[in-house]
């Protein structure tokens, strides 16, 4: 699994519902996480990603140092499935998606990340799988990490 993790002051995702854009999920301060799934990803990896996101210390402490976890900051999490994180454009100008898992494999693993985060106590919003989505966010810092499990 590959994740692009952004510390945000707010974020939301909308989806195209037959020509009308509707909000799928929104958060206040917390993490906006784009998650890509590849062929060898497992439920264990999904659980590890959820734990990492919950314990990730990217929020400022009283001294302005990134030393406070998502859990301790009370941060919300927006999870958005993003198969394009496994796009490969090393050859030519058109990316190939062969490293991205098919939706029937990826969707349950993304849902498991969400379930695990909620079980840990997180407030979680999500995008809508298999739809055209738009993600809006205010990156706090800016602070962006790439994490691979």
Residue frames as qw, qx, qy, qz and C-alpha x, y, z in Angstrom:
[[0.000, 0.890, 0.455, 0.000, 0.00, 0.00, 0.00],
 [0.399, 0.159, 0.018, 0.903, 1.17, 3.48, -0.81],
 [0.150, -0.842, -0.500, 0.137, -0.14, 6.60, 0.92],
 [0.245, 0.422, -0.021, 0.872, 0.26, 10.31, 0.36],
 [0.403, -0.640, -0.576, 0.309, -0.42, 11.87, 3.76],
 [0.159, 0.505, 0.035, 0.848, -1.18, 15.55, 4.08],
 [0.200, -0.442, -0.592, 0.644, -1.70, 17.42, 7.33],
 [0.003, 0.509, 0.469, 0.722, -4.68, 19.69, 6.69],
 [0.157, 0.042, 0.415, -0.895, -6.74, 22.35, 8.38],
 [0.667, 0.324, 0.408, -0.532, -9.71, 21.06, 6.39],
 [0.023, 0.207, -0.829, -0.520, -10.45, 18.76, 3.46],
 [0.679, 0.297, 0.441, -0.506, -13.41, 17.43, 1.54],
 [0.136, -0.091, 0.850, 0.500, -14.14, 15.12, -1.33],
 [0.616, 0.385, 0.191, -0.660, -17.04, 15.37, -3.74],
 [0.374, -0.004, 0.873, 0.314, -18.14, 12.88, -6.36],
 [0.343, 0.143, -0.426, -0.825, -19.98, 13.05, -9.66],
 [0.367, 0.241, 0.843, -0.312, -23.43, 11.59, -9.16],
 [0.393, 0.553, 0.695, 0.239, -24.75, 11.64, -12.71],
 [0.247, 0.616, 0.243, 0.708, -23.79, 15.22, -13.48],
 [0.390, -0.840, -0.025, -0.375, -24.41, 16.56, -9.99],
 [0.443, 0.354, -0.634, 0.525, -21.50, 16.91, -7.54],
 [0.698, -0.637, -0.168, -0.282, -22.26, 15.71, -4.03],
 [0.101, -0.688, 0.632, -0.342, -20.07, 15.67, -0.94],
 [0.811, -0.031, -0.584, -0.001, -18.87, 12.22, 0.06],
 [0.721, -0.488, -0.329, 0.365, -16.91, 13.28, 3.12],
 [0.162, 0.806, -0.151, 0.548, -15.28, 16.22, 4.87],
 [0.712, -0.391, -0.385, 0.438, -13.00, 16.81, 7.84],
 [0.149, -0.982, 0.102, -0.057, -11.62, 19.64, 9.90],
 [0.007, -0.771, 0.635, -0.055, -8.03, 19.57, 11.18],
 [0.869, -0.165, 0.462, -0.062, -6.37, 16.23, 10.60],
 [0.312, -0.328, 0.752, 0.479, -4.98, 14.09, 7.79],
 [0.744, 0.511, -0.034, -0.429, -6.07, 13.82, 4.17],
 [0.448, -0.365, 0.791, 0.200, -4.72, 10.48, 2.97],
 [0.714, 0.455, -0.317, -0.428, -4.66, 9.27, -0.64],
 [0.611, -0.311, 0.726, -0.052, -4.28, 5.47, -0.60],
 [0.625, 0.447, -0.507, -0.390, -3.18, 3.24, -3.44],
 [0.817, -0.204, 0.519, -0.150, -3.36, -0.54, -3.40],
 [0.344, 0.531, -0.705, -0.321, -1.13, -2.91, -5.37],
 [0.784, 0.060, -0.534, -0.309, -1.36, -6.66, -6.10],
 [0.601, 0.018, -0.727, 0.331, 0.52, -8.02, -3.09],
 [0.226, -0.367, 0.357, -0.829, -1.27, -5.93, -0.47],
 [0.432, -0.243, -0.866, 0.072, -2.97, -7.79, 2.35],
 [0.470, -0.774, -0.336, -0.258, -5.36, -7.16, 5.24],
 [0.707, -0.453, -0.175, 0.514, -2.31, -7.10, 7.53],
 [0.389, 0.137, 0.138, 0.901, -0.83, -4.22, 5.52],
 [0.199, -0.661, -0.370, -0.622, -4.15, -2.35, 5.70],
 [0.644, -0.699, -0.303, 0.072, -4.17, -2.72, 9.49],
 [0.646, -0.240, -0.038, 0.724, -0.55, -1.53, 9.72],
 [0.185, 0.409, 0.246, 0.859, -1.36, 1.53, 7.62],
 [0.408, -0.753, -0.355, -0.375, -4.29, 2.43, 9.87],
 [0.711, -0.579, -0.196, 0.348, -2.11, 2.08, 12.98],
 [0.536, 0.030, 0.092, 0.839, 0.63, 4.19, 11.39],
 [0.014, -0.592, -0.308, -0.745, -1.82, 6.97, 10.49],
 [0.557, -0.747, -0.322, -0.171, -3.27, 7.00, 14.00],
 [0.729, -0.541, -0.050, 0.417, 0.13, 7.10, 15.70],
 [0.578, 0.439, 0.125, 0.677, 1.89, 9.36, 13.19],
 [0.354, -0.704, -0.241, 0.567, 3.36, 12.35, 15.03],
 [0.385, 0.357, 0.357, 0.773, 2.92, 15.20, 12.55],
 [0.191, -0.876, -0.321, -0.305, 1.04, 17.72, 14.68],
 [0.254, 0.574, -0.368, 0.686, 2.83, 20.49, 16.55],
 [0.548, -0.468, -0.575, 0.387, 3.45, 20.37, 20.27],
 [0.216, -0.923, -0.228, 0.220, 3.56, 23.49, 22.47],
 [0.396, -0.600, 0.336, 0.608, 7.06, 24.25, 21.16],
 [0.521, 0.689, -0.178, -0.472, 6.01, 24.05, 17.50],
 [0.032, -0.406, 0.890, 0.203, 7.72, 20.70, 16.95],
 [0.764, 0.042, -0.426, -0.482, 5.95, 17.89, 15.07],
 [0.100, 0.254, -0.885, 0.377, 5.65, 15.62, 18.08],
 [0.521, 0.100, 0.532, -0.660, 1.92, 15.01, 18.56],
 [0.176, 0.107, 0.937, 0.282, 0.13, 12.02, 17.03],
 [0.330, -0.278, -0.514, -0.742, -3.12, 12.11, 15.15],
 [0.530, -0.469, -0.706, 0.036, -4.69, 10.30, 18.11],
 [0.402, -0.424, -0.412, 0.699, -3.40, 12.80, 20.66],
 [0.017, -0.068, 0.153, 0.986, -4.27, 15.80, 18.49],
 [0.425, 0.469, 0.614, -0.472, -7.84, 14.58, 18.03],
 [0.163, 0.401, -0.489, -0.757, -7.31, 14.84, 14.30],
 [0.796, 0.362, 0.324, -0.362, -9.84, 13.59, 11.82],
 [0.336, -0.267, 0.766, 0.478, -8.86, 11.47, 8.82],
 [0.681, 0.543, 0.017, -0.490, -10.12, 11.64, 5.24],
 [0.514, -0.184, 0.783, 0.297, -9.29, 8.47, 3.29],
 [0.609, 0.624, -0.067, -0.485, -9.49, 8.65, -0.50],
 [0.829, 0.055, 0.505, 0.234, -8.75, 5.66, -2.72],
 [0.237, 0.851, -0.282, -0.374, -6.23, 6.63, -5.41],
 [0.929, 0.128, 0.299, 0.175, -5.23, 3.92, -7.88],
 [0.523, 0.812, -0.103, 0.236, -3.11, 6.45, -9.79],
 [0.401, -0.801, 0.444, -0.021, -0.50, 6.31, -6.99],
 [0.726, -0.179, 0.624, 0.225, 0.67, 3.14, -8.72],
 [0.631, 0.772, 0.055, -0.053, 0.92, 4.77, -12.13],
 [0.669, -0.351, 0.386, 0.529, 4.28, 4.22, -13.82],
 [0.474, 0.873, 0.062, -0.100, 5.46, 6.76, -16.40],
 [0.506, -0.579, 0.481, 0.422, 9.12, 5.73, -16.60],
 [0.375, 0.052, 0.723, 0.577, 8.69, 4.58, -20.19],
 [0.068, 0.523, 0.592, 0.610, 7.03, 7.05, -22.53],
 [0.094, -0.195, 0.152, -0.964, 4.59, 9.76, -21.58],
 [0.694, -0.305, -0.262, -0.597, 1.46, 7.76, -20.86],
 [0.336, -0.403, 0.748, -0.406, 1.38, 6.06, -17.44],
 [0.573, -0.060, -0.787, -0.222, 0.66, 2.38, -17.14],
 [0.578, -0.453, 0.257, -0.629, -1.55, 1.15, -14.30],
 [0.778, 0.069, -0.618, -0.084, -0.44, -2.49, -14.20],
 [0.323, 0.129, -0.730, 0.588, 0.85, -2.15, -10.63],
 [0.418, -0.160, 0.265, -0.854, -2.52, -0.92, -9.34],
 [0.188, 0.148, 0.955, -0.177, -4.83, -3.54, -7.88],
 [0.198, -0.388, -0.674, -0.597, -8.21, -4.08, -9.50],
 [0.378, -0.429, 0.090, -0.816, -11.17, -2.45, -7.73],
 [0.855, -0.317, -0.295, -0.286, -12.51, -5.76, -6.37],
 [0.760, -0.056, -0.419, 0.494, -9.17, -6.27, -4.58],
 [0.242, 0.290, -0.227, 0.898, -8.52, -2.65, -3.58],
 [0.418, -0.544, -0.174, -0.706, -11.93, -1.69, -2.23],
 [0.808, -0.486, -0.333, -0.036, -12.05, -4.19, 0.67],
 [0.680, -0.064, -0.279, 0.675, -8.53, -3.20, 1.72],
 [0.029, 0.398, -0.025, 0.917, -9.37, 0.51, 1.70],
 [0.620, -0.549, -0.258, -0.498, -12.51, -0.26, 3.71],
 [0.824, -0.306, -0.380, 0.287, -10.39, -2.21, 6.20],
 [0.384, 0.186, -0.223, 0.876, -8.10, 0.81, 6.70],
 [0.311, -0.471, -0.094, -0.820, -11.20, 2.89, 7.47],
 [0.792, -0.446, -0.358, -0.213, -12.66, 0.26, 9.83],
 [0.742, -0.122, -0.379, 0.540, -9.36, -0.09, 11.70],
 [0.161, 0.304, -0.150, 0.927, -9.02, 3.67, 12.12],
 [0.528, -0.497, -0.171, -0.667, -12.55, 3.89, 13.48],
 [0.849, -0.335, -0.403, 0.069, -11.85, 1.00, 15.86],
 [0.568, 0.032, -0.326, 0.755, -8.85, 2.97, 17.15],
 [0.152, -0.685, -0.456, 0.547, -11.14, 5.93, 17.86],
 [0.172, -0.146, 0.320, 0.920, -10.65, 8.08, 14.77],
 [0.472, 0.661, 0.328, -0.482, -13.32, 10.16, 13.12],
 [0.353, -0.136, 0.711, 0.593, -13.02, 9.09, 9.49],
 [0.574, 0.627, 0.124, -0.512, -14.57, 10.43, 6.30],
 [0.573, -0.048, 0.709, 0.408, -14.11, 8.81, 2.90],
 [0.261, 0.316, -0.453, -0.792, -14.41, 9.34, -0.78],
 [0.825, 0.242, 0.296, -0.417, -16.68, 7.24, -2.96],
 [0.471, -0.247, 0.772, 0.348, -15.09, 4.23, -4.63],
 [0.394, 0.280, 0.761, 0.433, -15.37, 3.85, -8.42],
 [0.194, 0.900, 0.389, -0.041, -16.53, 7.41, -9.05],
 [0.419, 0.542, -0.014, 0.728, -15.03, 10.57, -10.46],
 [0.494, -0.730, -0.354, 0.314, -13.96, 12.55, -7.37],
 [0.259, 0.737, -0.136, 0.609, -12.61, 15.99, -6.58],
 [0.665, -0.454, -0.392, 0.446, -10.52, 16.52, -3.46],
 [0.059, 0.834, -0.055, 0.545, -10.23, 19.98, -1.93],
 [0.747, -0.463, -0.313, 0.361, -7.88, 20.64, 0.96],
 [0.004, -0.932, 0.249, -0.262, -5.89, 23.23, 2.82],
 [0.835, 0.078, -0.388, 0.382, -2.47, 21.72, 3.43],
 [0.465, -0.884, 0.023, -0.048, -1.26, 22.80, 6.87],
 [0.730, -0.448, 0.252, 0.451, 2.41, 23.71, 6.79],
 [0.868, 0.117, -0.260, -0.408, 2.46, 22.55, 4.06],
 [0.376, -0.422, 0.812, -0.147, 3.19, 19.12, 5.43],
 [0.876, 0.283, -0.160, -0.357, 3.10, 16.12, 3.09],
 [0.382, -0.451, 0.806, 0.028, 4.58, 12.64, 3.55],
 [0.760, 0.245, -0.482, -0.362, 4.72, 9.55, 1.36],
 [0.485, -0.372, 0.742, -0.276, 4.49, 6.25, 3.18],
 [0.706, 0.230, -0.570, -0.351, 4.68, 2.73, 1.77],
 [0.655, -0.337, 0.602, -0.307, 3.91, -0.49, 3.60]]
